[in-house]
Amino acid sequence: MITLAGHQDLTRETVEAVAWGGERLALAPAALERVAAGQAELAALLAAGTRVYGVGTGTGWLASVDLAPAAREEHQRNLLLGRAVGGPPWLEAAEARALLVTRLGNLVSGHAGVGPELCRFLVDRVNDGFVPAVPRRGVGCAGEVIPLAHAFQTLVGAGLVLQPDGSVRDAGAALAERGALPHRLRAKEGIALLAGSPVATALVLARLRAGERLAGQLLASAAAAVDALAAPLDPYDEAVGRLAGDPLLEGVLADLRRAVGDRPGAATALQSPVSFRVAPQVLAQLRRTLGRLDEDVRRALQAVTDSPAVVGGRVVAGGGFHAVGLAAGMDAAAVALVQAAELAGQRLHRLLDGRFSGLPDQLSPDPGPVTGLVVVHKRAVGALHEARRLAGPASVGQADTSLGQEDAASYAPEAAEQLRRVEELAREVVACELLAARQAWWLRRTGTDRGSGVGREAGLEPRWAGPAPGLRRLAACLEDLVAPVERDRPLGPDLARLVEALERDQLPLP
């Protein structure tokens, strides 16, 4: 059970434990007292005649329209219904749960002006597996009102929720199944549920989790390629990091050295291709980019992003919903992943070339009759071609909506969608590089040496003693997953198994 006493308790680890780990959630009495105080503060302002956006007025271009008192309560419900214009594909269940937890963190700050009953109701839904169906894309609005309308209209019994098998059902029926009546919204609760940037925050958490795993896998595939090529190890010397004055680079170099170690049979080539030599620098940039995004999302989790917010006896409207920092961070992560994947594609091509590897061209055990892995490289080229097109920033470009009242958007959900796809494509390229390394290791073990091996002494390959010690667990796992290519066969299923193992984080990394 994880207990929130306030919005500052909302950490990345907390959200992940609930959304992905299935931990239950509770609210401390102090949190509910703070929420009640905020609600009372709002009630006093309304009683004094204070005009509050979205409570006593319309929204967007209609903010100048004052609502009749009888229409105000129904208005909060209408706000959620009238903005749900999205559709599938839906967020993954864990992402939707992260959205709920993130928004709850803002509500318990007390600045949203909502009531304790709403917070309790939301905690109950998080704990009983109530997962709204929230659109993943098509969010061309200032803030996140479209996906948030889908997320939170379910609390009043409208819209759809996800089933465990991925299908959807009516939210009202799902509430009834749990013995819960639809929540009756109070003053400002509808507009509060549409406020802030919990979608961007949840999506960054999801993409970070995948991106951090992928960064480790890209390092492992780079190390495997270095070892399979028998490339010189100078580029991974600890002196390289000291000379750069870059602690992150020093960490990457240390990880690579642990993987490739002191390879039996030193390489005789003076230099490997550039894609091998600059792998540490590109992987360090990827770590740096993901680290900055981690810092940004941790800050966002504890920020109060309500607009309007109840603060110090007044109501303040601001732009906290504009998650441009998170959107730009996801754009940057997509670029860094594409850069790292491009190097993997280049290294893959070098592994297929006997001039660099000393092995048969195309890693074929019988060049000519057996094609080998040349078409695997073509698969990587196709994935990289699509990934490059997705490296353009989604967070750039504005359009007017709401008759000009809303004329700026962060496009964070779109940035997340691009990054999601870039991660998938980068995984494909990693699978291709690992398949080539597995084949190269097999050819060296069998003593096959049909390439010219530029710069290599004759007889080097037969003395090969297996993958570097730091890569042997990975090599053994690859051997279990895919057989060596002794004759031509469809390699799509082999790559599919590798991609699935990467997705499930099942490969032992050095």
C-alpha positions in Angstrom: 0.0 0.0 0.0 1.4 3.4 -1.0 0.0 6.4 0.9 0.0 9.9 -0.5 0.1 12.7 2.1 0.5 15.4 -0.6 1.5 16.1 -4.2 5.2 16.2 -3.2 4.9 12.4 -2.4 4.3 11.8 -6.1 7.6 10.4 -7.4 8.5 8.5 -10.5 8.9 5.4 -8.3 5.5 5.8 -6.7 3.6 6.2 -10.0 5.5 3.2 -11.5 4.8 1.0 -8.5 1.0 1.7 -8.8 0.6 1.9 -12.6 3.0 -0.9 -13.6 3.6 -2.8 -10.4 0.0 -3.1 -9.3 0.5 -1.6 -5.8 -2.6 -0.2 -4.0 -3.0 3.4 -3.2 -4.3 5.3 -0.2 -4.6 8.9 0.9 -3.3 10.1 4.3 -5.8 12.1 6.5 -3.6 15.2 6.0 -4.1 15.0 2.3 -7.9 14.8 2.6 -7.9 17.7 5.0 -5.9 19.8 2.6 -8.3 19.0 -0.2 -11.3 19.9 2.0 -9.6 23.2 2.9 -9.1 24.0 -0.8 -12.7 23.2 -1.6 -13.9 25.5 1.3 -11.6 28.3 0.0 -13.1 28.0 -3.4 -16.6 28.0 -2.0 -15.9 31.2 -0.1 -14.6 32.9 -3.3 -17.7 31.8 -5.2 -20.0 33.0 -2.4 -18.2 36.4 -2.6 -19.1 36.7 -6.3 -15.7 35.8 -7.7 -15.8 34.9 -11.4 -14.0 31.6 -11.8 -13.2 30.3 -15.3 -15.1 27.1 -16.2 -17.2 27.2 -13.0 -19.4 30.3 -13.4 -18.4 30.9 -17.0 -18.1 29.1 -20.3 -14.7 27.9 -21.5 -12.4 28.8 -24.4 -13.8 31.5 -26.6 -17.0 31.4 -24.4 -15.2 32.3 -21.2 -16.9 35.7 -21.3 -20.3 34.0 -21.0 -21.7 33.9 -17.5 -23.7 30.8 -16.6 -27.0 30.8 -14.8 -26.7 29.3 -11.3 -29.0 26.4 -12.2 -26.7 25.5 -15.1 -23.4 25.4 -13.2 -23.5 21.9 -11.7 -24.6 20.3 -15.0 -21.9 22.4 -16.7 -19.1 20.4 -14.9 -20.4 17.1 -16.4 -20.9 18.6 -19.8 -17.3 19.7 -19.9 -16.2 16.1 -19.7 -18.8 14.8 -22.2 -18.5 17.5 -24.9 -14.7 17.2 -25.4 -14.5 13.4 -25.8 -13.9 13.4 -29.6 -11.1 10.9 -29.7 -11.0 7.2 -30.6 -8.7 4.2 -30.7 -5.9 3.2 -30.5 -6.1 3.6 -26.8 -3.3 4.1 -24.3 -2.0 0.9 -22.7 -3.6 0.0 -19.4 -0.5 0.9 -17.4 -0.3 4.3 -19.1 -3.9 5.1 -18.4 -3.4 4.1 -14.7 -0.3 6.4 -14.6 -2.5 9.2 -15.9 -5.0 8.7 -13.1 -2.4 8.6 -10.4 -0.6 11.7 -11.8 -3.8 13.7 -11.9 -4.7 12.6 -8.3 -1.3 14.0 -7.2 -2.4 17.4 -8.4 -5.8 17.2 -6.8 -4.4 16.4 -3.3 -2.3 19.6 -3.5 -5.5 21.4 -2.4 -5.1 24.0 -5.2 -7.6 22.3 -7.6 -10.6 23.3 -5.4 -12.2 19.8 -5.6 -13.7 17.8 -2.8 -12.3 14.9 -0.8 -15.1 12.6 -2.2 -13.7 12.9 -5.7 -10.2 12.0 -4.5 -11.5 9.0 -2.6 -13.6 7.9 -5.6 -10.5 8.1 -7.8 -8.3 6.1 -5.4 -11.0 3.4 -5.3 -11.0 3.2 -9.1 -7.2 3.0 -9.3 -7.4 0.1 -6.7 -10.3 -1.8 -8.3 -8.7 -2.0 -11.8 -11.0 0.6 -13.4 -9.0 1.7 -16.5 -10.4 4.4 -18.8 -10.0 4.0 -22.6 -7.9 7.1 -23.5 -7.0 8.0 -27.1 -3.2 7.9 -27.9 -3.3 10.4 -30.7 -5.3 13.1 -32.4 -4.8 15.6 -29.7 -4.8 19.0 -31.4 -5.7 21.1 -28.4 -4.2 23.5 -25.9 -3.5 21.3 -22.9 -5.0 17.8 -22.8 -8.7 18.3 -22.7 -9.5 15.7 -25.3 -7.7 12.7 -23.7 -8.6 13.9 -20.2 -12.3 14.1 -21.2 -12.1 10.4 -22.2 -10.3 9.5 -19.0 -12.5 11.2 -16.5 -16.0 11.1 -18.1 -15.8 7.5 -17.0 -16.1 8.6 -13.4 -19.6 9.9 -14.1 -20.6 6.7 -15.9 -19.9 7.9 -19.5 -17.5 6.6 -22.1 -15.5 3.4 -22.2 -13.1 1.5 -20.0 -10.5 -1.2 -20.9 -11.0 -4.8 -20.1 -8.0 -7.0 -19.2 -8.0 -8.5 -22.7 -7.8 -5.1 -24.3 -11.4 -4.9 -25.4 -13.7 -2.0 -24.2 -16.9 -1.8 -22.3 -19.4 0.8 -21.1 -18.0 2.8 -18.1 -21.4 2.9 -16.4 -21.7 -0.9 -16.5 -18.1 -1.2 -15.2 -18.9 1.0 -12.2 -22.1 -0.9 -11.5 -20.1 -4.1 -11.6 -17.9 -2.7 -8.8 -20.9 -1.6 -6.8 -20.1 2.1 -7.3 -22.5 4.8 -8.4 -21.3 7.4 -10.9 -19.6 10.3 -9.1 -21.6 13.5 -8.8 -19.4 16.4 -9.7 -19.2 19.5 -7.5 -18.2 23.0 -8.3 -15.0 23.1 -10.4 -14.5 19.3 -10.4 -15.1 19.0 -14.1 -12.8 21.7 -15.2 -10.2 20.4 -12.6 -10.3 17.0 -14.2 -9.5 18.6 -17.6 -6.6 20.6 -16.2 -2.8 20.1 -16.1 -0.7 17.8 -18.1 -1.1 14.3 -16.6 -1.2 12.6 -20.0 2.2 14.0 -21.0 3.6 13.0 -17.7 2.3 9.5 -17.8 3.5 9.0 -21.4 7.0 10.3 -20.6 7.1 7.7 -17.8 6.1 4.9 -20.2 8.6 6.0 -22.9 11.4 6.5 -20.3 10.9 2.9 -19.0 11.2 1.6 -22.6 13.9 4.0 -23.6 16.2 3.2 -20.7 15.9 -0.6 -21.4 16.6 0.1 -25.0 19.7 2.1 -24.2 21.1 -0.9 -22.3 20.3 -3.1 -25.2 21.9 -0.8 -27.7 25.1 -0.9 -25.6 24.9 -4.7 -25.5 24.5 -5.0 -29.3 27.3 -2.5 -29.9 29.6 -4.6 -27.6 28.5 -7.8 -29.4 29.4 -6.2 -32.8 32.8 -5.0 -31.5 33.6 -8.5 -30.3 32.2 -10.3 -33.4 34.3 -8.1 -35.7 37.4 -8.5 -33.5 37.7 -4.7 -33.6 40.5 -2.9 -31.8 39.6 -1.9 -28.2 41.5 1.4 -28.0 38.2 3.4 -28.5 36.9 2.0 -25.2 40.0 2.8 -23.1 39.2 4.6 -19.8 41.6 7.4 -21.0 39.1 8.4 -23.6 36.6 9.3 -20.9 39.2 11.2 -18.8 40.3 13.2 -21.8 36.7 14.1 -22.6 36.0 15.2 -19.0 32.6 13.5 -19.3 31.4 11.3 -16.4 28.6 9.9 -18.5 31.0 8.9 -21.2 33.3 7.3 -18.6 30.4 5.2 -17.4 29.6 4.0 -21.0 33.2 3.2 -21.6 33.4 1.2 -18.4 30.3 -0.8 -19.4 31.7 -1.5 -22.8 35.0 -2.6 -21.3 33.2 -5.0 -18.9 31.5 -6.5 -21.9 34.4 -6.9 -24.4 37.2 -7.2 -21.8 40.5 -8.4 -23.0 39.6 -10.4 -26.1 41.7 -13.5 -26.8 43.7 -12.9 -30.0 44.2 -9.2 -30.2 43.0 -7.5 -33.4 45.7 -6.6 -35.8 43.8 -3.8 -37.7 45.0 -0.4 -36.6 41.5 1.2 -36.6 38.0 -0.1 -36.9 35.3 1.8 -38.9 34.0 5.0 -37.3 30.7 3.5 -36.4 32.6 1.2 -34.0 34.9 3.9 -32.6 32.2 6.5 -31.8 29.7 4.1 -30.3 30.6 5.3 -26.7 30.0 9.0 -27.6 26.6 8.3 -29.2 25.5 6.0 -26.3 26.6 8.6 -23.8 24.5 11.2 -25.6 21.5 8.8 -25.4 22.0 8.4 -21.6 22.3 12.1 -21.2 19.1 12.8 -23.1 17.1 10.2 -21.1 18.6 11.5 -17.9 17.4 15.0 -18.7 13.9 13.7 -19.5 13.9 11.8 -16.2 14.7 15.1 -14.3 11.9 16.9 -16.2 9.3 14.3 -15.5 10.2 14.1 -11.8 9.8 17.9 -11.6 6.5 17.7 -13.5 5.1 15.1 -11.1 5.4 17.5 -8.2 4.3 20.6 -10.0 0.8 22.1 -9.6 -0.4 22.6 -13.1 -4.1 23.5 -12.5 -5.6 26.4 -14.3 -7.4 28.0 -12.7 -5.7 27.2 -9.3 -6.9 28.3 -5.9 -3.9 30.0 -4.3 -3.8 32.2 -1.2 -7.4 33.3 -1.2 -7.6 34.0 -4.9 -7.9 32.1 -8.2 -5.0 32.2 -10.6 -5.1 31.2 -14.3 -1.8 30.1 -15.8 -0.2 27.9 -18.4 1.0 24.9 -16.4 -0.9 22.6 -18.7 1.5 23.4 -21.6 3.9 20.5 -21.2 6.3 21.7 -23.9 9.4 20.7 -21.9 8.2 17.1 -21.7 7.2 17.1 -25.4 10.6 18.5 -26.5 12.3 16.0 -24.2 10.5 13.1 -26.0 11.5 14.6 -29.3 15.1 14.8 -28.2 15.0 11.2 -27.0 13.7 10.1 -30.4 16.6 11.8 -32.1 19.1 10.2 -29.7 17.6 6.8 -30.3 17.7 7.2 -34.1 21.4 8.3 -33.9 22.2 5.2 -31.9 20.2 2.9 -34.1 21.9 4.3 -37.2 25.3 3.3 -35.9 23.9 -0.2 -35.2 22.9 -0.4 -38.8 26.3 0.8 -40.0 28.1 -1.8 -37.8 25.8 -4.5 -39.1 26.8 -3.7 -42.7 30.5 -3.8 -41.7 30.0 -7.3 -40.1 28.7 -8.5 -43.5 31.9 -7.3 -45.2 34.8 -9.8 -45.2 37.3 -6.9 -45.6 36.5 -5.8 -42.1 35.5 -9.0 -40.4 37.9 -11.6 -41.9 34.8 -13.8 -42.3 32.9 -14.8 -45.5 31.0 -12.0 -47.1 27.4 -11.7 -46.0 28.3 -14.0 -43.1 27.5 -16.9 -45.4 29.1 -20.3 -44.6 29.1 -20.9 -48.4 29.0 -17.6 -50.3 27.1 -18.0 -53.6 24.8 -20.9 -52.9 23.9 -19.5 -49.5 22.8 -15.8 -49.3 23.6 -15.4 -45.6 22.5 -12.3 -43.7 22.6 -9.6 -46.4 18.8 -9.3 -46.4 18.8 -8.8 -42.7 20.7 -5.6 -43.3 18.0 -4.6 -45.8 15.4 -5.1 -43.0 17.5 -2.7 -40.8 17.8 -0.2 -43.6 14.0 -0.1 -43.9 13.5 0.4 -40.2 16.0 3.2 -40.1 14.5 4.9 -43.1 11.2 5.1 -41.2 12.8 6.1 -38.0 14.7 9.0 -39.6 11.3 10.5 -40.8 10.1 10.3 -37.2 13.0 12.2 -35.8 11.4 15.5 -36.8 10.1 17.3 -33.7 6.4 16.9 -33.0 6.5 19.8 -30.6 7.1 22.3 -33.4 4.2 23.9 -35.2 1.1 25.8 -34.0 -2.5 26.2 -35.1 -5.5 28.2 -33.9 -8.4 26.5 -32.2 -11.4 27.7 -30.2 -11.8 30.7 -32.6 -8.3 31.8 -31.8 -8.6 31.7 -28.0 -6.4 28.5 -28.0 -3.5 29.2 -30.3 -0.7 27.1 -28.9 -0.3 23.4 -28.1 2.6 21.2 -26.9 1.6 18.1 -28.9 3.1 16.0 -26.2 0.9 13.0 -27.0 2.0 13.2 -30.6 5.7 13.4 -29.5 5.1 10.3 -27.4 3.5 8.4 -30.3 6.6 9.2 -32.5 8.9 8.1 -29.8 6.9 4.9 -29.2 7.4 4.0 -32.9 11.0 5.0 -32.9 11.6 2.7 -30.0 9.9 -0.2 -31.9 12.1 0.5 -34.9 15.3 0.8 -32.9 14.5 -2.6 -31.4 14.2 -4.1 -34.8 17.7 -2.8 -35.7 19.2 -4.1 -32.5 17.7 -7.5 -33.3 19.3 -7.4 -36.7 22.7 -6.5 -35.3 22.5 -9.2 -32.6 21.5 -11.8 -35.2 24.6 -10.8 -37.2 26.9 -11.0 -34.1 25.4 -14.5 -33.3 26.2 -15.7 -36.9 29.7 -14.2 -36.8 30.5 -15.9 -33.5 29.3 -19.2 -34.9 31.5 -18.8 -38.0 34.5 -18.0 -35.9 33.9 -21.1 -33.7 33.7 -23.3 -36.8 37.0 -21.8 -38.0 35.5 -20.4 -41.2 37.8 -17.7 -42.6 37.1 -16.9 -46.3 37.5 -13.2 -46.2 40.7 -11.3 -46.9 40.7 -9.9 -43.4 42.5 -6.6 -44.2 45.2 -6.0 -41.7 44.8 -9.4 -40.1 47.5 -12.1 -39.9 46.7 -15.4 -41.5 45.4 -18.0 -39.0 44.0 -15.5 -36.5 40.4 -16.8 -36.7 41.1 -20.5 -35.9 42.7 -19.4 -32.6 39.4 -17.6 -31.6 38.4 -18.7 -28.1 34.7 -17.7 -28.1 32.9 -14.4 -27.2 34.5 -12.2 -24.6 33.7 -13.4 -21.0 31.4 -10.4 -20.5 29.3 -11.4 -23.5 29.0 -15.1 -23.0 25.7 -15.1 -21.3 24.2 -13.0 -24.0 25.8 -15.2 -26.7 24.4 -18.3 -25.0 20.9 -16.8 -24.9 21.1 -15.8 -28.6 22.2 -19.4 -29.4 19.0 -20.6 -27.7 16.8 -18.2 -29.5 18.1 -18.6 -33.1 20.0 -21.3 -34.9 23.0 -20.5 -37.1 22.3 -19.8 -40.7 23.9 -22.9 -42.3 21.6 -22.6 -45.4 19.0 -20.1 -46.5 15.8 -20.0 -44.6 13.2 -17.3 -43.7 14.8 -15.2 -41.0 11.7 -13.2 -40.2 10.7 -15.6 -37.4 14.2 -15.5 -35.9 14.1 -11.7 -35.8 10.6 -11.8 -34.4 11.8 -13.9 -31.5 14.7 -11.5 -30.9 12.4 -8.5 -31.0 10.0 -10.1 -28.5 12.9 -11.0 -26.2 14.1 -7.3 -26.3 10.5 -6.1 -25.6 10.2 -8.4 -22.6 13.8 -7.5 -21.5 14.7 -11.2 -21.5 18.2 -10.9 -22.9 21.0 -10.9 -20.3 23.0 -7.7 -20.7 26.7 -7.4 -20.0 
